[in-house]
Every structure is written in structure tokens, then in C-alpha cells.
Amino acid sequence: MKLNLRSLEAFRETMLSGSATAAAGRMGLTQPAVSRLIAQLEQDAGFELFYREKGRLSPTPEALMIYEEVDLAFGGLERIDALVRDIATFNAGLLKIVAPPSLSEGVLSTILTRFLDRFPKVRVSIDSRSTETARNMVANRTADCGFVKLPLDRADISTFTLSTSETVCVLPTTHPLARHEYLTPELLRAEPLVLLGFGTWSRRQIDDAFRERGVRPDVKMETHTVGSACAFAAEGIGIAIVNALMARNFVRSGTVIRVFRPQILHEYAFMASALGPMNRLAAALLEEAQTYFREQAEEAQSPALISV
């Protein structure tokens, strides 16, 4: 036996409203059509659901027994319908993101605040993993999307460039080198430095810049986040050489940012799996990130003159 969903709906509406005529109005049908649906349900079930007396319907004990389950089932369908509508309008869902810690603690916090203002019922999960693990998570769709530093050469990942920024030096306002607009390896000779961890692409570029100028960098401290590098620079431990995009979120009072030369650029991108279509929430976050960085580019001033 397979019960007809429309017949069950007619039964439920009749029980709720008390008559086939009222049920017909709620369902947008005629009264005879509702009566036929109920008769079909009774035939399929093999027993009567209503006593019929002078055109009035009174539920049988069997009808009362099945009504609660029918009502619960339709309540579940209504919740599914509401969930589908919520998802369609971005009012529900979970967005899984992978991003470097420095980005999560900096500009990404602003981007996600704006994103959640638009979609307040969406939940966001941010994971910070090693670069390779983050890329694999996005490629195999364990994460919906991520933010990554370029270059990235993988056929299973699609990237959308968001920002290109300079390499800068962060140092105390009172430091003698703060009077310079640009800092070079020659000016930084014998100065204690705070650099991000050995082995990264940007670190290799910094090391190459010093080597090409014949200067041996005095690395006082190595760390793995721009925030900690800027904090150590503020304490006078050394001059931090970091990404300008990140540095602006971590500089403290009493420090300045000066551009490093030769120019070393940092490109950040939004990434998603190339093995399937980007989900709708990830696409909305990409749009928000693109808008944010476009606004930043329009407002940008030379970091060589920034101080706090």
C-alpha cells in the first residue's frame, strides 16, 4: 500500500479545519475535489476515516489514531520547505574556510563581519592549517574555500587574486632609520631583524634580496605570524620585515611602517576547488572579499608614510 501525499494533505486539512469545505479553501481546491481525495485515502487505507452524517464529517477512532503522525510528517515537510527557502536566500548554512592565522586575525575579520551582517543566520568555521594541508582541504572540498598566498600551481584549485601588497619594515618611531622613506639591505646592515619562518616563498625572496646586495642579514628572531613579528618590533627586539597588507592590522602605537626595497610583492587570492562548482555561500564570500579589497585599493596611500 502506498498512500497518496495529496490525499494525506486533504485529510490533515480537514482534521484541522473541521470540514471538507474549509479544507478546500486552504488547499485551493473545490469541496468535491477534497471529498474525492479523502475517499481515495480511505480506499487505499482499507478503512473509513470519517463518519458522514447529513453532509458533516466526524473523524473515526482510526482517523484520530493516524492524525498525529500525519501532522508530524507534514510539520517535517514544512520545516524542509522553510530550510530550502532559507538556503536559497542565504539565511542558513555552514561555510568552512581555511586561512593563514595572520589573515584571519587581520583583514579577514573585517570581511567576515561584513559577510555575516548580510547573512546573519549563516555559520562560519575558520581553520588555520599548513599551506599544503589548506590547499588539499580546498581541493578535495573538505573546506568550501580558502585564502592563500600566491604563487599556487595546482590544476585542482581555482584562484581569484584579491590583493597585491608591498613588503615593508616595521620599527619603533624613535629608531634612527625611521626618518627614511625606504629601507634597503644596505641600510639594514647589522640591524637586528625579525623575519617570518625560514623556508617560505617570501622569506626566500627577502634572503635573496640581501644576498644580491652583498649584505648578511642579522636575524635576531624568527616567528611565524605577522602579528608576533610586529609585536617584537614594537618592543625593540628588531626591525620586522613583513607583508604590508598584514602589517597595517598589527602595528602598535609608537611604531612606523617603511617600504622595503628592492620591491617584493605579496599576492593573496581566494581559492576554491576546481573539481566542482563553487557553493553559493563561498561565491558570496568571494564577492564580499573582492569588494573589500577594491575599496582598500581605492583608498590606499603609500605605506612609506604611515605611522601610528
C-alpha positions as CSV (number, residue, x, y, z in Angstrom):
1,M,0.0,0.0,0.0
2,K,1.3,3.4,-1.0
3,L,-0.6,6.4,0.3
4,N,-1.1,9.5,-1.8
5,L,0.6,12.6,-0.4
6,R,-2.1,14.9,-1.7
7,S,-4.8,12.7,-0.1
8,L,-3.0,12.8,3.2
9,E,-2.8,16.6,2.9
10,A,-6.6,16.8,2.3
11,F,-7.1,14.5,5.4
12,R,-4.9,16.7,7.6
13,E,-6.5,20.0,6.4
14,T,-10.0,18.5,7.0
15,M,-9.0,17.5,10.6
16,L,-7.5,20.9,11.2
17,S,-10.4,22.9,9.8
18,G,-13.3,20.6,10.7
19,S,-14.9,20.4,7.2
20,A,-14.1,19.5,3.7
21,T,-15.3,22.9,2.5
22,A,-12.8,24.7,4.8
23,A,-10.1,22.3,3.8
24,A,-10.8,23.0,0.2
25,G,-10.4,26.7,0.7
26,R,-7.0,26.2,2.4
27,M,-5.8,23.9,-0.4
28,G,-7.1,26.0,-3.2
29,L,-9.4,23.2,-4.4
30,T,-13.2,22.6,-4.6
31,Q,-15.1,20.8,-1.9
32,P,-15.9,17.8,-4.2
33,A,-12.1,17.5,-5.0
34,V,-11.2,17.3,-1.3
35,S,-14.0,14.7,-0.8
36,R,-12.6,12.6,-3.6
37,L,-9.1,12.8,-2.1
38,I,-10.4,11.6,1.3
39,A,-12.4,8.9,-0.4
40,Q,-9.2,7.7,-2.2
41,L,-7.3,7.7,1.0
42,E,-9.9,5.6,2.7
43,Q,-9.9,3.2,-0.2
44,D,-6.1,2.9,-0.1
45,A,-6.1,2.5,3.7
46,G,-8.9,0.0,3.7
47,F,-11.0,1.6,6.4
48,E,-13.2,4.7,6.9
49,L,-11.7,7.9,8.4
50,F,-14.9,9.9,8.8
51,Y,-18.5,9.3,9.7
52,R,-20.7,11.0,7.2
53,E,-23.9,12.4,8.7
54,K,-26.1,14.9,6.9
55,G,-23.1,16.3,4.9
56,R,-20.9,16.6,8.0
57,L,-17.7,14.7,8.6
58,S,-16.8,13.3,12.0
59,P,-13.4,11.6,12.5
60,T,-13.4,7.9,13.3
61,P,-11.2,6.5,16.1
62,E,-8.9,5.3,13.3
63,A,-8.6,8.8,12.0
64,L,-7.7,10.1,15.4
65,M,-5.0,7.5,15.7
66,I,-3.2,8.4,12.5
67,Y,-3.8,12.1,12.6
68,E,-0.9,12.9,15.0
69,E,1.6,11.0,12.8
70,V,0.3,12.7,9.7
71,D,0.5,16.1,11.3
72,L,4.1,15.4,12.5
73,A,5.1,14.3,9.0
74,F,3.7,17.4,7.3
75,G,5.3,19.5,10.0
76,G,8.6,18.0,8.9
77,L,7.9,18.7,5.3
78,E,7.1,22.3,6.2
79,R,10.4,22.6,8.0
80,I,12.2,21.2,5.0
81,D,10.4,23.8,2.8
82,A,11.4,26.6,5.2
83,L,15.1,25.3,5.2
84,V,15.2,25.2,1.4
85,R,13.9,28.8,1.3
86,D,16.4,29.9,3.9
87,I,19.3,28.3,2.0
88,A,18.0,29.9,-1.3
89,T,18.1,33.3,0.4
90,F,21.4,32.7,2.3
91,N,19.6,32.6,5.7
92,A,21.1,29.2,6.7
93,G,24.1,27.0,6.1
94,L,27.7,26.4,7.2
95,L,30.7,27.9,5.4
96,K,34.0,26.2,6.0
97,I,37.1,28.3,5.4
98,V,40.8,27.8,5.6
99,A,43.1,30.8,6.0
100,P,46.5,31.8,7.4
101,P,46.4,33.0,11.0
102,S,47.7,36.5,10.2
103,L,44.9,36.9,7.6
104,S,42.2,35.5,10.0
105,E,43.3,37.9,12.7
106,G,43.5,40.9,10.3
107,V,41.6,41.8,7.2
108,L,39.5,38.6,7.2
109,S,37.9,39.6,10.4
110,T,36.5,42.7,8.7
111,I,35.4,40.8,5.6
112,L,33.6,38.1,7.6
113,T,31.9,40.8,9.8
114,R,30.5,42.4,6.6
115,F,29.6,38.9,5.2
116,L,27.7,37.9,8.4
117,D,25.9,41.3,8.5
118,R,24.4,40.3,5.1
119,F,23.8,36.7,6.1
120,P,23.3,36.6,9.9
121,K,21.9,33.0,10.1
122,V,25.0,31.5,8.3
123,R,27.6,29.8,10.5
124,V,31.3,30.1,9.6
125,S,34.1,27.8,10.5
126,I,37.7,29.0,10.1
127,D,40.6,26.6,10.1
128,S,44.3,27.5,10.1
129,R,46.5,24.7,8.7
130,S,49.8,24.4,7.0
131,T,49.8,25.8,3.5
132,E,49.8,22.4,1.8
133,T,47.1,21.0,4.1
134,A,44.9,24.0,3.5
135,R,45.3,23.6,-0.3
136,N,44.4,19.9,-0.1
137,M,41.3,20.6,2.1
138,V,40.0,23.1,-0.5
139,A,40.9,20.8,-3.5
140,N,39.0,17.8,-2.0
141,R,36.2,20.0,-0.8
142,T,36.7,19.3,2.9
143,A,36.7,23.1,3.1
144,D,34.4,25.2,1.0
145,C,37.0,27.8,0.2
146,G,40.2,29.5,1.5
147,F,42.6,32.3,1.3
148,V,46.1,31.6,0.0
149,K,49.3,33.4,-0.8
150,L,50.3,33.1,-4.5
151,P,52.0,31.6,-6.4
152,L,49.9,28.4,-6.5
153,D,50.2,26.0,-9.4
154,R,47.5,23.3,-9.0
155,A,45.0,22.2,-11.6
156,D,42.5,21.1,-8.9
157,I,42.2,24.6,-7.4
158,S,40.8,27.8,-8.9
159,T,42.2,31.0,-7.6
160,F,40.9,34.6,-7.7
161,T,43.5,37.3,-7.0
162,L,42.4,39.7,-4.3
163,S,45.3,41.9,-3.3
164,T,48.9,42.7,-4.2
165,S,50.9,44.5,-1.5
166,E,54.5,45.6,-0.8
167,T,57.0,44.2,1.7
168,V,57.6,46.7,4.5
169,C,59.7,47.2,7.6
170,V,58.1,47.8,11.0
171,L,60.2,49.6,13.5
172,P,59.9,52.0,16.5
173,T,59.2,55.6,15.8
174,T,62.4,56.6,17.7
175,H,64.6,54.3,15.6
176,P,67.2,56.3,13.5
177,L,66.1,54.5,10.3
178,A,62.5,55.8,10.8
179,R,63.5,59.0,9.0
180,H,64.0,57.1,5.8
181,E,61.1,56.7,3.3
182,Y,62.5,53.4,2.0
183,L,64.7,50.8,3.8
184,T,67.2,48.7,1.8
185,P,69.5,45.8,2.7
186,E,72.4,48.3,2.9
187,L,70.6,50.5,5.4
188,L,69.6,47.4,7.4
189,R,73.2,46.1,7.6
190,A,74.0,45.0,11.1
191,E,70.5,45.8,12.3
192,P,68.7,43.0,14.3
193,L,65.8,41.7,12.2
194,V,62.6,39.9,12.9
195,L,61.7,37.6,10.0
196,L,59.0,35.2,9.3
197,G,59.9,31.5,9.4
198,F,62.6,30.1,7.1
199,G,61.5,28.2,4.0
200,T,58.5,30.3,2.9
201,W,58.4,31.8,-0.6
202,S,58.5,35.4,0.7
203,R,61.3,34.6,3.1
204,R,63.4,33.2,0.3
205,Q,62.8,36.4,-1.6
206,I,64.0,38.5,1.3
207,D,67.1,36.4,1.8
208,D,67.8,36.7,-2.0
209,A,67.5,40.5,-1.8
210,F,70.1,40.7,0.9
211,R,72.4,38.2,-0.8
212,E,72.2,40.1,-4.1
213,R,73.2,43.3,-2.3
214,G,76.1,41.5,-0.6
215,V,74.6,42.1,2.9
216,R,74.4,39.3,5.5
217,P,71.1,39.8,7.4
218,D,71.3,39.7,11.2
219,V,68.3,37.6,12.1
220,K,67.6,38.2,15.7
221,M,64.3,36.3,15.8
222,E,62.2,34.1,13.6
223,T,58.4,33.8,14.0
224,H,55.5,32.5,12.0
225,T,52.9,35.3,12.2
226,V,52.9,38.9,11.1
227,G,51.2,39.9,14.4
228,S,54.0,38.5,16.6
229,A,56.7,40.0,14.3
230,C,55.1,43.4,14.7
231,A,54.8,42.9,18.4
232,F,58.5,42.1,18.7
233,A,59.4,45.1,16.6
234,A,57.4,47.4,18.8
235,E,59.4,46.1,21.8
236,G,62.6,47.0,20.0
237,I,63.8,43.4,19.6
238,G,64.5,44.0,15.9
239,I,63.1,45.5,12.7
240,A,60.3,43.3,11.3
241,I,60.2,42.7,7.5
242,V,56.6,41.7,6.7
243,N,53.7,42.0,4.3
244,A,52.2,45.5,4.2
245,L,48.6,44.1,3.9
246,M,49.0,42.2,7.2
247,A,51.2,44.8,9.0
248,R,48.6,47.5,8.9
249,N,46.4,45.4,11.2
250,F,49.2,44.8,13.8
251,V,51.3,47.9,14.1
252,R,51.2,49.4,17.6
253,S,51.4,52.9,18.9
254,G,55.0,54.2,18.7
255,T,55.9,52.2,15.6
256,V,56.1,53.2,11.9
257,I,55.9,51.3,8.6
258,R,58.5,51.9,5.9
259,V,58.7,50.3,2.4
260,F,61.4,47.8,1.8
261,R,63.4,47.9,-1.4
262,P,64.1,46.1,-3.7
263,Q,60.4,45.6,-4.2
264,I,59.0,42.3,-3.1
265,L,55.3,41.9,-3.8
266,H,52.8,39.6,-2.0
267,E,49.7,38.4,-3.8
268,Y,46.8,36.9,-1.9
269,A,44.0,35.0,-3.6
270,F,40.6,33.4,-2.8
271,M,40.7,29.7,-3.6
272,A,38.0,27.1,-4.3
273,S,38.1,23.6,-5.7
274,A,38.2,23.3,-9.4
275,L,36.7,19.8,-9.3
276,G,33.1,21.1,-8.9
277,P,31.0,24.2,-8.8
278,M,31.7,26.7,-6.1
279,N,28.9,26.7,-3.5
280,R,26.7,29.7,-3.2
281,L,27.9,30.8,0.2
282,A,31.6,30.6,-0.9
283,A,30.7,32.7,-4.0
284,A,29.0,35.3,-1.8
285,L,32.2,35.5,0.4
286,L,34.3,35.9,-2.7
287,E,32.2,38.8,-3.8
288,E,32.5,40.4,-0.3
289,A,36.3,39.9,-0.3
290,Q,36.6,41.4,-3.8
291,T,34.5,44.4,-2.8
292,Y,36.6,44.9,0.4
293,F,39.9,44.8,-1.4
294,R,38.6,47.0,-4.2
295,E,37.6,49.6,-1.7
296,Q,41.0,49.3,0.0
297,A,42.8,49.8,-3.3
298,E,40.8,53.0,-4.0
299,E,41.6,54.4,-0.6
300,A,45.2,53.2,-0.4
301,Q,48.1,55.6,0.3
302,S,51.8,54.9,0.2
303,P,52.7,52.8,3.3
304,A,56.0,54.6,3.4
305,L,54.3,57.5,5.1
306,I,52.1,55.6,7.5
307,S,52.8,55.9,11.3
308,V,50.7,55.3,14.4
